[in-house]
Amino acid sequence: MRDTRRARLMLGLLLAVALILITVDNRAGSDRVLGPVRGFAAAVFGKAERVGAAVTGPITGFVGMLRDAPSARRLIGDLRKENARLRDEVSAQRLDRTRSDKLDRMLGLAGLGRYRIVPAQVVARRTVAGFEDTVEIDAGEADGIRADMTVLSDEGLVGRVIQAGPTSSTVALLTDPALSAGARLEGGNELGVVNGLGEAGGGGNLIKFRLLDSTVPIGVGRRIVSFGSQRSLPYVPGVPIGVVERIDNTPGEVTRTAYARPFTDFSALDVVGVVVAAPKRDPRDSVLPPVPPPPKPPKPREERRPGEHRAGQRSLEEGFGLRRPGDEVQAAAERPAREARPGAAQERRGRHGTQRADETGGYGYGPAGQAPPAGAAGAAPPREAQAREGTAGAAPRDTRAREGAAGAAGAAAGDGRGGRN
């Protein structure tokens, strides 16, 4: 719109009307005349404002997102870098904590054996002529390290220094086939020599222990410590070496050979210590770790008490309705009466009534293999007689039915169960 006198006049008029309306609105408050007008205007313009905000809100947000996209991308990149840095710090702290624990244990081992050590860290694997298993550590002559010094870890013997530089040194591991060390069995003076096996030791890094006396008894589980060298070079005495796992019994050999698993895990070497001063006295077996307790034997299976199986069977039968809770009491009460009858007669109950059985085990007969006496009560006729009676003429069915019912009723009365089978 062009800046003309009319335009300026309209703008001033609108501003004056707006000021008048604001003044009247503030002074009117809840006036009866202007109050309804004010409420109507607020309702109308409020709805229009909400509709306009709903329509223009997504557009405004999209425009703002496009405007802030470069800064958001930079923020995401900074957060990723910060996350990576924090993750590295956490890993470094965890590694430092592990190394600190190993260093504490190694210092404790050195304190038990009275070794003066220089801590070092394994930094790389190296290949040296004449040796297979060697590592490089970050300590050298500047730290007082010389060649032919003992190297140990927080668990046991590692090897010896074969080369020493100004700030680094090379250590030959105990698993190297070219390395040998004097050793003895725990709790005695049985001497031998420890040699590495290299790749022949397998994943377990086994070492070979040869006893000088083939008559010395040795068993699986015996522990080995270093015997020491002259002037403690290259090995100091009393350092734990390993545990015997198997023995080769070859008759006729001058020496006995055993294979031991080292205390030191050579696949995860990190913190080591170089012994720069040997102890004045042999620590013997004081540096060895405590013997673990034997495993607890499995608990024996609980045996059932007498009658427990029978009680369980009774409860199972009662649960399925095969036995009533009062049957045991009733049977116990009836047992003395049945045993007191003449001839210790017993009764066999079946589906078709009750039959009597005497001591001989026959039902309705006397001694085994004999016919019943004439007129004996409850005696059943032999099959031949039954056959003859059947051929001569049997009693009518109704008569026999009545006799059978009478006999069953009498047996039920003698049983005391009310005719229950």
Secondary structure, 3 states (H helix, E strand, C coil): CCCCHHHHHHHHHHHHHHHHHHHHHHHHCCCCCHHHHHHHHHHHHHHHHHHHHHHHHHHHHHHHHHHHHHHHHHHHHHHHHHHHHHHHHHHHHHHHHHHHHHHHHHHHHHHHHCCEEEEEEEEEEECCCCCCCEEEECCCHHHCCCCCCEEECCCCEEEEEEEECCCCEEEEECCCCCCEEEEEECCCCCEEEEEECHHHHCCCCCEEEEECCCCCCCCCCCEEEECCCHHHCCCCCCCEEEEEEEEECCCCCCCEEEEEEECCCHHHCCEEEEEEECCCCCCCCCCCCCCCCCCCCCCCCCCCCCCHHHHHHHHHHHHCCCCCCCHHHHHHHHHHHHHCCHHHCEEEEECCEEEEECCCCCECCCCCCCCCCCCCCCCCCCHHHHHHHHHHHCCCHHHHHHHHHHHHHHHHHHHCCCCCC
